[in-house]
Amino acid sequence: MDGKTKAEAFDALHHDGRILVLPNAWDAASAAVMEDAGAKAVATSSAAVAWAHGYPDGDALPLARLLATVETVARAVKVPVTADIEGGYTDDLAELAETVKAVIGAGAVGINLEDGHRAPDLQARKIEAARKAADGAGVPLFINARTDVFLKRLAEGHAAYMATVERAELYRGAGASGVFVPGPSDPDLIDRLADEIRLPLNIMLVRGLPKAEQLQALGVRRLSSGAAPFMGAYATLAKAIAAYLADGDATAFNAEGLGNLNARFGA
């Protein structure tokens, strides 16, 4: 499929009445494992990609590293790929437009673009710039507008709910395709957000979150794993390395269930 067709297919996954359970990769191998396990699309995780390259999360990763990662992930899988570009690594609208074009050129058909501590009006202008750049590239990019009101505790209680809903509507008007609200796990709150937000709602995997079937019933259209796969994989690695260093026993490393990656990438 070309970029336009993949973008249309990715958008459709948010509108077929079923929740899109989306895993977040950090390199070609993790993306391939996710696709082979049955993922209908693969995302990148900004934190996982940054950590894999030795950088902290939070717009610190060099853009060239991001683009190279997106390209390798997109090359490794046939399903649509969406890229977490944090805050776009700039607040300059012209620079952001070029970054969006480059991300599309690397093979992504969706992006996450977060507001963080930025003013909502600035975020709206950035979404408008991203949409214009994508339209110019001929790809109906899925722009997932992330708002960090809950995650970064920019407000509390009802004020946080109202701020999230207001930002979601502002971002919808600016050209967003979906709204990502990381942080909430309470079903009642998620239900209210899904009712009020007039775009597909994306929730992030956190402890205490209802399972996908219940989230779907609440109106959630996308569940992102975030950095959880990376942390789970590296926690397992840390334990295995400690066991290996203790006695040099090869049984510390259990590769059961992992396919032949050499054959996978040679196919």
C-alpha positions in Angstrom: 0.0 0.0 0.0 1.1 3.6 -0.7 1.1 6.2 2.1 -2.3 7.6 1.2 -3.9 4.1 1.3 -2.2 3.2 4.5 -3.3 6.5 6.1 -6.9 5.8 5.1 -6.7 2.3 6.5 -5.2 3.6 9.7 -8.0 6.2 10.1 -10.6 3.5 9.5 -9.3 1.5 12.4 -10.6 4.4 14.7 -14.1 4.4 13.2 -15.2 0.7 12.9 -16.8 0.5 16.3 -14.0 -1.6 17.8 -11.1 -0.3 20.0 -7.7 -0.3 18.3 -5.3 -1.9 20.8 -2.0 -0.3 19.7 1.4 -1.4 20.8 4.3 1.0 20.9 7.7 -0.1 19.4 11.2 1.4 19.6 13.0 -0.3 16.7 12.5 -2.6 13.8 12.7 -5.8 15.8 10.2 -4.8 18.4 7.9 -3.6 15.6 8.2 -6.9 13.7 7.4 -8.9 16.9 4.3 -6.7 17.4 3.1 -7.1 13.8 3.7 -10.9 13.9 1.7 -11.1 17.1 -1.3 -9.7 15.3 -1.1 -5.9 15.7 -3.2 -4.1 13.2 -0.9 -1.1 13.4 2.3 -0.2 15.2 3.2 3.1 17.0 6.5 4.3 18.2 6.9 5.4 21.8 8.8 8.7 22.3 10.1 7.5 25.7 11.2 4.1 24.4 12.9 5.4 21.3 14.7 8.1 23.3 15.9 5.6 25.9 17.0 3.1 23.2 19.3 5.9 21.9 20.5 7.0 25.3 18.4 10.2 25.7 15.7 11.2 28.1 12.1 11.6 27.0 11.0 15.1 26.4 12.0 16.6 23.1 15.7 15.7 23.7 16.1 13.1 21.0 17.9 14.4 17.9 15.5 14.6 15.0 17.7 12.5 12.8 17.5 9.6 15.3 13.7 9.9 15.3 13.5 9.8 11.5 15.9 6.9 11.2 13.8 5.0 13.8 10.5 5.7 12.0 12.1 4.6 8.7 13.4 1.3 10.1 10.1 0.5 11.8 8.1 1.3 8.7 10.4 -0.8 6.6 10.1 -3.8 9.0 6.3 -4.0 8.9 3.4 -3.9 6.4 0.8 -2.5 8.8 0.4 1.3 9.2 2.9 3.1 11.4 2.2 6.1 13.5 5.1 8.1 15.1 5.2 9.8 18.4 7.0 13.1 17.7 6.5 14.5 21.2 6.0 18.3 20.8 7.4 18.3 17.3 10.9 19.2 18.6 10.1 22.9 17.9 7.5 25.6 18.4 8.4 27.2 15.1 5.6 26.4 12.7 7.7 26.3 9.5 10.2 24.0 11.1 7.4 21.8 12.4 5.9 21.6 8.9 9.3 20.3 7.6 9.5 17.8 10.4 6.0 16.5 9.5 6.9 16.1 5.9 10.1 14.2 6.8 8.2 11.9 9.2 5.7 11.1 6.3 8.7 10.6 4.0 10.1 8.1 6.5 6.9 6.0 6.2 4.6 7.2 9.0 0.9 7.8 8.3 0.1 9.1 11.7 1.7 11.2 14.4 1.2 12.0 18.1 1.7 15.7 18.8 1.6 16.7 22.5 0.8 20.1 24.1 2.7 19.5 27.4 3.0 22.8 29.2 2.4 24.8 26.0 -0.5 27.2 25.7 -3.4 25.5 23.9 -3.6 28.3 21.3 0.0 27.5 20.3 -0.7 23.8 20.1 -3.7 24.5 17.9 -1.5 26.5 15.5 1.0 23.6 15.5 -1.8 21.2 14.6 -2.9 23.5 11.8 0.7 23.6 10.5 1.0 19.8 10.6 -2.3 19.3 8.8 -1.3 21.8 6.1 2.1 20.1 5.6 0.5 16.6 5.4 -2.1 17.8 2.9 0.7 19.2 0.8 2.4 15.8 0.9 -0.8 14.2 -0.3 -1.2 12.0 2.8 -4.3 12.2 5.1 -2.1 12.1 8.2 -3.8 10.9 11.4 -2.9 13.7 13.8 -3.4 12.4 17.3 -3.5 15.5 19.5 -2.2 14.6 22.9 -3.3 16.8 25.8 -1.3 16.5 29.1 -3.7 18.1 31.5 -4.1 14.9 33.6 -0.7 13.4 33.0 1.2 16.6 34.0 -1.4 17.7 36.6 -2.0 21.0 34.9 -5.3 21.1 36.7 -7.2 19.0 39.2 -10.6 17.5 39.6 -13.4 19.0 37.5 -11.1 21.8 36.3 -8.9 19.1 34.7 -11.9 17.5 33.0 -13.1 20.9 31.6 -9.7 21.9 30.4 -9.2 18.6 28.6 -12.6 18.9 26.9 -12.0 22.5 25.9 -8.5 21.7 24.5 -9.9 18.7 22.6 -12.5 20.9 20.9 -9.9 23.5 20.1 -7.6 20.9 18.6 -10.5 19.3 16.6 -11.1 22.7 15.0 -7.4 23.0 14.2 -7.5 19.7 12.2 -6.7 17.0 14.7 -8.0 13.5 13.8 -8.1 12.1 17.3 -7.5 13.2 20.9 -5.0 11.4 23.2 -5.6 11.8 27.0 -3.0 9.9 28.9 -3.4 9.5 32.6 -7.0 8.7 33.5 -7.9 5.2 34.6 -11.3 5.8 36.3 -14.1 4.4 34.1 -16.6 7.1 35.0 -14.1 9.8 34.0 -13.2 8.0 30.8 -16.9 7.6 30.0 -17.5 11.3 30.4 -14.5 12.2 28.2 -15.6 9.9 25.5 -19.1 11.4 25.5 -17.8 15.0 25.3 -14.8 14.7 23.0 -16.0 14.7 19.4 -13.1 12.8 18.0 -11.8 9.2 18.5 -10.5 9.1 22.1 -7.1 7.5 22.8 -6.3 6.4 26.4 -2.9 5.2 27.6 -2.2 1.9 29.4 -1.7 2.6 33.1 -2.2 0.5 36.2 -5.8 0.1 37.2 -7.1 0.8 33.7 -10.1 -1.3 32.6 -9.4 -3.9 29.9 -9.9 -3.2 26.3 -13.4 -4.6 26.1 -14.7 -2.4 28.8 -12.9 0.6 27.4 -14.6 0.0 24.0 -18.0 -0.1 25.7 -17.1 3.3 27.3 -16.5 4.8 23.9 -12.7 4.6 23.8 -11.4 4.0 20.2 -7.7 3.5 20.8 -5.6 2.1 23.6 -1.8 2.8 23.5 0.7 0.8 25.4 3.1 3.7 25.7 6.5 2.7 27.1 5.2 -0.4 28.9 6.5 -3.0 26.3 10.0 -1.4 26.5 10.0 -1.4 30.3 8.7 -4.9 30.4 11.3 -6.2 28.0 14.2 -4.4 29.7 13.1 -5.5 33.2 13.3 -9.0 31.9 16.7 -8.3 30.4 17.9 -6.8 33.7 16.9 -9.9 35.7 18.4 -12.3 33.1 21.7 -10.4 33.0 22.0 -10.4 36.8 21.4 -14.2 36.7 23.9 -14.7 33.9 26.6 -12.6 35.7 26.0 -14.5 38.9 27.0 -17.9 37.5 27.3 -17.8 33.7 24.4 -20.1 33.2 22.9 -19.8 29.6 19.4 -20.8 31.0 19.2 -17.2 32.3 18.1 -16.3 28.8 14.8 -17.8 27.7 14.0 -17.1 24.0 10.9 -19.3 23.9 8.3 -17.9 21.7 10.6 -15.6 19.8 10.7 -16.2 16.1 13.7 -16.4 13.8 14.4 -12.7 13.3 17.1 -13.3 10.7 14.6 -15.2 8.6 12.0 -12.5 9.3 14.1 -9.7 8.0 15.4 -11.7 5.1 11.9 -12.5 3.9 
